[in-house]
Amino acid sequence: MIYVMPSILEGWGLTATEAMQSGAALVTTENGGVDDFTERNISAIKVPSRSSTSLARGIEKLLLDDDLRQAIAQQGHDKVQRFTFENSYQLFVKSLLCGLGVAHEK
């Protein structure tokens, strides 16, 4: 029901996106790797890195408020739906063509 990502630094939060895809509410530190797919208190509970107290409070918040936990889980699930192979492919092709000075239409 709740996935906790206590990392200090992440390049990309792959396990967080997998948990969100599976319907878990995310409690994460501000580690950089989750910024592209989370919004504070909307699709995840984000707390400062290196603060076990803040992390515990974030977890406790979701354990005590089931409506909030479900809302964050749903928003997180919806947010990661945009990360598909097709979308990644289209962005890749667009960047290649842009580098060549060619317009790209999907």
Buried (B, 14 or more C-beta within 10 A) or exposed (E): EBBBBBBEEBEEBEBBBEBBBEEBBBBBBBBBBBEEBBEEBEBBBBBEBEBEEBBEEBBEBBBEEEEBBBBBBBBBBEBBEEEEEEEEEEEEEBEEEEEEEEEEEE
